[in-house]
Amino acid sequence: MKKINNILAAFFAIVMLGVSIAVIVRGTQVPIHWGLSSEPDSYGSCWSVVTLVIIEIFTFIGLVYLQRHPRLYNIPWKLKDKKRGAEIVSEIVGWLNATVALNMAYLAVCVYVGKFFFVGLIIIWAIFFTILFFKNKELKKS
């Protein structure tokens, strides 16, 4: 299961990188902030999308590191089976990594299109919290 999480995260990171390159090649000003109406209310240089890429790279590396070193987790309750608990938490971190990468790719697409859709973010994070809910129940059983 760890592999699919990392593959998804890497795929979404590559999509974000591709869209970011397309934004830079286009060379126009891009929206960097959207209001509640989903309309851009602040613009920046096309190079401001590089910030998204840098954040995604550090987040991806950090979460992969955490996923591979479960001894660093701080689980707030005692586990009956520590090995299984570490596997479950590692899966949760993997899904978080994939979700963050999808979120960053989504933001890059929004920058490219020039429109932001809150519904997309709600769906992305609803999927993650659904996975988290079931993995948390599984973790408490172990």
FIKOLZA-1660 file (N, C-alpha, C; in steps of 0.1 Angstrom, whole numbers, plus 5000, padded with zeros to 4 digits):
% residues 142
   i   px   py   pz ch aa at
   1 5008 4988 5000  A  M  N
   1 5000 5000 5000  A  M CA
   1 5009 5013 5000  A  M  C
   2 5021 5012 5006  A  K  N
   2 5029 5023 5007  A  K CA
   2 5033 5028 4992  A  K  C
   3 5035 5018 4984  A  K  N
   3 5040 5021 4970  A  K CA
   3 5029 5029 4963  A  K  C
   4 5017 5025 4964  A  I  N
   4 5006 5032 4956  A  I CA
   4 5005 5047 4961  A  I  C
   5 5007 5049 4974  A  N  N
   5 5006 5062 4979  A  N CA
   5 5017 5071 4974  A  N  C
   6 5029 5066 4974  A  N  N
   6 5041 5073 4968  A  N CA
   6 5040 5075 4953  A  N  C
   7 5035 5065 4946  A  I  N
   7 5033 5066 4932  A  I CA
   7 5023 5077 4929  A  I  C
   8 5011 5077 4936  A  L  N
   8 5001 5088 4934  A  L CA
   8 5007 5102 4937  A  L  C
   9 5014 5103 4948  A  A  N
   9 5020 5115 4952  A  A CA
   9 5030 5120 4942  A  A  C
  10 5039 5111 4937  A  A  N
  10 5048 5115 4926  A  A CA
  10 5041 5119 4914  A  A  C
  11 5031 5112 4910  A  F  N
  11 5023 5115 4898  A  F CA
  11 5017 5129 4899  A  F  C
  12 5011 5132 4910  A  F  N
  12 5005 5145 4912  A  F CA
  12 5016 5156 4912  A  F  C
  13 5027 5153 4918  A  A  N
  13 5038 5163 4918  A  A CA
  13 5043 5165 4904  A  A  C
  14 5044 5155 4896  A  I  N
  14 5048 5157 4882  A  I CA
  14 5038 5165 4874  A  I  C
  15 5025 5162 4877  A  V  N
  15 5014 5170 4870  A  V CA
  15 5016 5185 4874  A  V  C
  16 5018 5187 4887  A  M  N
  16 5019 5201 4892  A  M CA
  16 5032 5208 4885  A  M  C
  17 5042 5200 4884  A  L  N
  17 5054 5206 4878  A  L CA
  17 5052 5209 4863  A  L  C
  18 5045 5200 4856  A  G  N
  18 5042 5203 4842  A  G CA
  18 5033 5215 4840  A  G  C
  19 5023 5216 4849  A  V  N
  19 5014 5228 4848  A  V CA
  19 5022 5240 4852  A  V  C
  20 5030 5240 4861  A  S  N
  20 5038 5251 4866  A  S CA
  20 5048 5256 4854  A  S  C
  21 5053 5246 4847  A  I  N
  21 5062 5250 4836  A  I CA
  21 5053 5256 4825  A  I  C
  22 5041 5251 4823  A  A  N
  22 5032 5257 4813  A  A CA
  22 5029 5272 4817  A  A  C
  23 5027 5274 4830  A  V  N
  23 5024 5288 4835  A  V CA
  23 5036 5297 4832  A  V  C
  24 5048 5292 4835  A  I  N
  24 5060 5300 4833  A  I CA
  24 5062 5303 4818  A  I  C
  25 5060 5293 4809  A  V  N
  25 5062 5295 4795  A  V CA
  25 5052 5305 4789  A  V  C
  26 5040 5304 4795  A  R  N
  26 5029 5314 4790  A  R CA
  26 5034 5328 4793  A  R  C
  27 5040 5330 4805  A  G  N
  27 5046 5343 4808  A  G CA
  27 5038 5354 4812  A  G  C
  28 5025 5352 4815  A  T  N
  28 5017 5363 4819  A  T CA
  28 5015 5364 4834  A  T  C
  29 5009 5374 4839  A  Q  N
  29 5007 5375 4853  A  Q CA
  29 4996 5364 4857  A  Q  C
  30 4998 5359 4869  A  V  N
  30 4989 5348 4873  A  V CA
  30 4982 5352 4886  A  V  C
  31 4970 5346 4888  A  P  N
  31 4964 5349 4901  A  P CA
  31 4971 5342 4912  A  P  C
  32 4973 5349 4924  A  I  N
  32 4980 5342 4935  A  I CA
  32 4971 5342 4947  A  I  C
  33 4959 5348 4946  A  H  N
  33 4950 5348 4957  A  H CA
  33 4936 5349 4952  A  H  C
  34 4926 5342 4957  A  W  N
  34 4913 5342 4953  A  W CA
  34 4904 5346 4965  A  W  C
  35 4893 5354 4962  A  G  N
  35 4884 5358 4972  A  G CA
  35 4873 5347 4974  A  G  C
  36 4864 5350 4983  A  L  N
  36 4853 5340 4985  A  L CA
  36 4844 5338 4973  A  L  C
  37 4844 5348 4964  A  S  N
  37 4836 5346 4952  A  S CA
  37 4843 5337 4941  A  S  C
  38 4855 5332 4945  A  S  N
  38 4863 5324 4936  A  S CA
  38 4869 5331 4924  A  S  C
  39 4869 5344 4925  A  E  N
  39 4875 5353 4915  A  E CA
  39 4889 5358 4921  A  E  C
  40 4899 5359 4912  A  P  N
  40 4912 5363 4917  A  P CA
  40 4911 5378 4922  A  P  C
  41 4918 5380 4933  A  D  N
  41 4918 5394 4938  A  D CA
  41 4932 5399 4940  A  D  C
  42 4942 5391 4936  A  S  N
  42 4956 5395 4936  A  S CA
  42 4964 5387 4926  A  S  C
  43 4973 5394 4919  A  Y  N
  43 4980 5388 4908  A  Y CA
  43 4995 5389 4911  A  Y  C
  44 5003 5380 4905  A  G  N
  44 5017 5380 4907  A  G CA
  44 5024 5376 4894  A  G  C
  45 5037 5376 4894  A  S  N
  45 5045 5372 4883  A  S CA
  45 5043 5357 4880  A  S  C
  46 5045 5353 4868  A  C  N
  46 5043 5339 4864  A  C CA
  46 5053 5330 4872  A  C  C
  47 5064 5337 4877  A  W  N
  47 5074 5329 4884  A  W CA
  47 5070 5326 4899  A  W  C
  48 5059 5333 4903  A  S  N
  48 5054 5330 4917  A  S CA
  48 5049 5316 4918  A  S  C
  49 5047 5309 4907  A  V  N
  49 5042 5295 4908  A  V CA
  49 5054 5286 4912  A  V  C
  50 5066 5291 4911  A  V  N
  50 5078 5283 4916  A  V CA
  50 5077 5280 4931  A  V  C
  51 5070 5289 4938  A  T  N
  51 5068 5288 4952  A  T CA
  51 5060 5275 4955  A  T  C
  52 5050 5272 4947  A  L  N
  52 5042 5260 4949  A  L CA
  52 5051 5247 4947  A  L  C
  53 5060 5248 4937  A  V  N
  53 5069 5237 4934  A  V CA
  53 5078 5234 4945  A  V  C
  54 5084 5245 4951  A  I  N
  54 5094 5244 4962  A  I CA
  54 5087 5238 4974  A  I  C
  55 5075 5243 4977  A  I  N
  55 5067 5238 4989  A  I CA
  55 5064 5223 4987  A  I  C
  56 5060 5219 4975  A  E  N
  56 5056 5205 4972  A  E CA
  56 5069 5196 4973  A  E  C
  57 5080 5201 4968  A  I  N
  57 5092 5192 4969  A  I CA
  57 5096 5190 4984  A  I  C
  58 5096 5200 4992  A  F  N
  58 5100 5198 5006  A  F CA
  58 5089 5190 5013  A  F  C
  59 5076 5192 5010  A  T  N
  59 5066 5184 5017  A  T CA
  59 5067 5170 5013  A  T  C
  60 5069 5167 5000  A  F  N
  60 5070 5153 4995  A  F CA
  60 5081 5146 5002  A  F  C
  61 5093 5152 5002  A  I  N
  61 5105 5146 5008  A  I CA
  61 5103 5144 5023  A  I  C
  62 5097 5154 5030  A  G  N
  62 5095 5153 5044  A  G CA
  62 5085 5142 5048  A  G  C
  63 5074 5141 5040  A  L  N
  63 5064 5130 5043  A  L CA
  63 5069 5116 5039  A  L  C
  64 5077 5115 5029  A  V  N
  64 5083 5102 5025  A  V CA
  64 5092 5098 5037  A  V  C
  65 5100 5107 5042  A  Y  N
  65 5109 5104 5053  A  Y CA
  65 5101 5099 5065  A  Y  C
  66 5091 5107 5069  A  L  N
  66 5082 5102 5080  A  L CA
  66 5076 5089 5078  A  L  C
  67 5072 5086 5065  A  Q  N
  67 5065 5074 5062  A  Q CA
  67 5075 5062 5064  A  Q  C
  68 5088 5064 5062  A  R  N
  68 5098 5054 5063  A  R CA
  68 5104 5053 5077  A  R  C
  69 5101 5062 5085  A  H  N
  69 5106 5062 5099  A  H CA
  69 5095 5063 5109  A  H  C
  70 5087 5052 5111  A  P  N
  70 5076 5053 5120  A  P CA
  70 5079 5055 5135  A  P  C
  71 5091 5053 5138  A  R  N
  71 5095 5055 5153  A  R CA
  71 5094 5070 5156  A  R  C
  72 5093 5079 5147  A  L  N
  72 5092 5093 5149  A  L CA
  72 5077 5097 5152  A  L  C
  73 5068 5089 5150  A  Y  N
  73 5054 5092 5153  A  Y CA
  73 5051 5093 5168  A  Y  C
  74 5042 5102 5171  A  N  N
  74 5037 5103 5185  A  N CA
  74 5023 5099 5185  A  N  C
  75 5020 5087 5187  A  I  N
  75 5006 5082 5188  A  I CA
  75 5001 5083 5202  A  I  C
  76 4990 5090 5204  A  P  N
  76 4985 5093 5217  A  P CA
  76 4979 5082 5226  A  P  C
  77 4980 5070 5221  A  W  N
  77 4975 5059 5230  A  W CA
  77 4984 5047 5228  A  W  C
  78 4983 5037 5237  A  K  N
  78 4991 5025 5237  A  K CA
  78 4986 5016 5226  A  K  C
  79 4995 5010 5219  A  L  N
  79 4992 5000 5208  A  L CA
  79 4995 4986 5213  A  L  C
  80 4985 4977 5210  A  K  N
  80 4987 4963 5214  A  K CA
  80 4998 4957 5205  A  K  C
  81 4997 4960 5192  A  D  N
  81 5006 4955 5182  A  D CA
  81 5014 4967 5176  A  D  C
  82 5025 4970 5181  A  K  N
  82 5033 4982 5176  A  K CA
  82 5037 4981 5162  A  K  C
  83 5040 4969 5157  A  K  N
  83 5044 4968 5143  A  K CA
  83 5032 4971 5134  A  K  C
  84 5021 4966 5137  A  R  N
  84 5009 4968 5128  A  R CA
  84 5005 4983 5130  A  R  C
  85 5006 4989 5142  A  G  N
  85 5002 5003 5144  A  G CA
  85 5011 5012 5135  A  G  C
  86 5024 5009 5135  A  A  N
  86 5034 5017 5127  A  A CA
  86 5030 5015 5112  A  A  C
  87 5026 5004 5108  A  E  N
  87 5022 5002 5094  A  E CA
  87 5010 5011 5090  A  E  C
  88 5000 5011 5099  A  I  N
  88 4988 5018 5096  A  I CA
  88 4991 5033 5096  A  I  C
  89 4999 5038 5106  A  V  N
  89 5002 5052 5106  A  V CA
  89 5011 5056 5094  A  V  C
  90 5019 5047 5090  A  S  N
  90 5027 5049 5078  A  S CA
  90 5018 5050 5065  A  S  C
  91 5008 5042 5065  A  E  N
  91 4998 5043 5054  A  E CA
  91 4991 5057 5054  A  E  C
  92 4987 5061 5066  A  I  N
  92 4980 5074 5068  A  I CA
  92 4989 5085 5063  A  I  C
  93 5002 5085 5066  A  V  N
  93 5011 5095 5062  A  V CA
  93 5013 5094 5046  A  V  C
  94 5013 5082 5041  A  G  N
  94 5014 5081 5026  A  G CA
  94 5002 5087 5019  A  G  C
  95 4990 5085 5025  A  W  N
  95 4978 5091 5019  A  W CA
  95 4978 5106 5021  A  W  C
  96 4983 5111 5032  A  L  N
  96 4985 5125 5034  A  L CA
  96 4994 5131 5023  A  L  C
  97 5005 5124 5020  A  N  N
  97 5014 5129 5010  A  N CA
  97 5007 5129 4996  A  N  C
  98 5000 5119 4993  A  A  N
  98 4992 5119 4980  A  A CA
  98 4982 5130 4980  A  A  C
  99 4975 5132 4991  A  T  N
  99 4965 5143 4992  A  T CA
  99 4971 5157 4990  A  T  C
 100 4982 5159 4997  A  V  N
 100 4989 5172 4996  A  V CA
 100 4994 5174 4982  A  V  C
 101 5000 5164 4976  A  A  N
 101 5004 5165 4962  A  A CA
 101 4993 5168 4952  A  A  C
 102 4981 5161 4954  A  L  N
 102 4970 5164 4946  A  L CA
 102 4965 5178 4948  A  L  C
 103 4965 5183 4961  A  N  N
 103 4961 5196 4964  A  N CA
 103 4970 5207 4957  A  N  C
 104 4983 5204 4957  A  M  N
 104 4992 5214 4951  A  M CA
 104 4990 5213 4935  A  M  C
 105 4988 5202 4930  A  A  N
 105 4985 5201 4915  A  A CA
 105 4973 5208 4912  A  A  C
 106 4963 5207 4920  A  Y  N
 106 4950 5214 4918  A  Y CA
 106 4952 5229 4919  A  Y  C
 107 4960 5233 4928  A  L  N
 107 4963 5248 4929  A  L CA
 107 4970 5253 4917  A  L  C
 108 4980 5245 4912  A  A  N
 108 4987 5249 4900  A  A CA
 108 4977 5250 4888  A  A  C
 109 4968 5240 4887  A  V  N
 109 4958 5241 4876  A  V CA
 109 4949 5253 4877  A  V  C
 110 4945 5256 4889  A  C  N
 110 4937 5268 4892  A  C CA
 110 4945 5281 4888  A  C  C
 111 4958 5281 4891  A  V  N
 111 4966 5293 4887  A  V CA
 111 4967 5293 4871  A  V  C
 112 4968 5282 4865  A  Y  N
 112 4969 5282 4850  A  Y CA
 112 4956 5286 4844  A  Y  C
 113 4945 5281 4849  A  V  N
 113 4932 5284 4844  A  V CA
 113 4927 5299 4848  A  V  C
 114 4932 5303 4859  A  G  N
 114 4928 5316 4864  A  G CA
 114 4915 5317 4872  A  G  C
 115 4911 5305 4876  A  K  N
 115 4898 5304 4883  A  K CA
 115 4900 5294 4894  A  K  C
 116 4894 5296 4906  A  F  N
 116 4895 5287 4917  A  F CA
 116 4882 5281 4921  A  F  C
 117 4881 5268 4923  A  F  N
 117 4869 5262 4926  A  F CA
 117 4870 5255 4940  A  F  C
 118 4863 5261 4950  A  F  N
 118 4863 5256 4964  A  F CA
 118 4858 5241 4964  A  F  C
 119 4849 5238 4955  A  V  N
 119 4843 5224 4956  A  V CA
 119 4855 5214 4953  A  V  C
 120 4864 5217 4945  A  G  N
 120 4875 5208 4942  A  G CA
 120 4883 5205 4955  A  G  C
 121 4886 5216 4962  A  L  N
 121 4894 5214 4975  A  L CA
 121 4886 5206 4985  A  L  C
 122 4873 5209 4986  A  I  N
 122 4864 5202 4995  A  I CA
 122 4864 5187 4992  A  I  C
 123 4863 5183 4979  A  I  N
 123 4863 5169 4975  A  I CA
 123 4876 5163 4979  A  I  C
 124 4887 5169 4975  A  I  N
 124 4901 5164 4978  A  I CA
 124 4902 5161 4993  A  I  C
 125 4899 5170 5001  A  W  N
 125 4901 5168 5016  A  W CA
 125 4891 5159 5022  A  W  C
 126 4879 5159 5016  A  A  N
 126 4869 5149 5021  A  A CA
 126 4873 5135 5019  A  A  C
 127 4879 5132 5008  A  I  N
 127 4885 5119 5005  A  I CA
 127 4895 5115 5015  A  I  C
 128 4905 5125 5018  A  F  N
 128 4915 5122 5027  A  F CA
 128 4909 5119 5041  A  F  C
 129 4900 5128 5046  A  F  N
 129 4895 5126 5059  A  F CA
 129 4886 5113 5060  A  F  C
 130 4880 5109 5049  A  T  N
 130 4873 5096 5050  A  T CA
 130 4883 5084 5052  A  T  C
 131 4894 5085 5044  A  I  N
 131 4905 5075 5046  A  I CA
 131 4910 5075 5060  A  I  C
 132 4913 5087 5065  A  L  N
 132 4918 5089 5079  A  L CA
 132 4909 5083 5089  A  L  C
 133 4896 5086 5087  A  F  N
 133 4886 5080 5097  A  F CA
 133 4887 5065 5098  A  F  C
 134 4887 5058 5086  A  F  N
 134 4887 5044 5087  A  F CA
 134 4901 5038 5091  A  F  C
 135 4912 5045 5088  A  K  N
 135 4925 5041 5092  A  K CA
 135 4926 5043 5107  A  K  C
 136 4920 5054 5112  A  N  N
 136 4921 5056 5127  A  N CA
 136 4913 5046 5135  A  N  C
 137 4902 5041 5129  A  K  N
 137 4894 5031 5136  A  K CA
 137 4903 5018 5136  A  K  C
 138 4909 5015 5125  A  E  N
 138 4918 5003 5124  A  E CA
 138 4930 5004 5133  A  E  C
 139 4935 5016 5135  A  L  N
 139 4947 5018 5144  A  L CA
 139 4943 5016 5158  A  L  C
 140 4931 5021 5162  A  K  N
 140 4927 5019 5176  A  K CA
 140 4924 5005 5180  A  K  C
 141 4921 4996 5170  A  K  N
 141 4919 4982 5172  A  K CA
 141 4932 4975 5174  A  K  C
 142 4943 4980 5168  A  S  N
 142 4956 4973 5170  A  S CA
 142 4963 4977 5182  A  S  C
% end
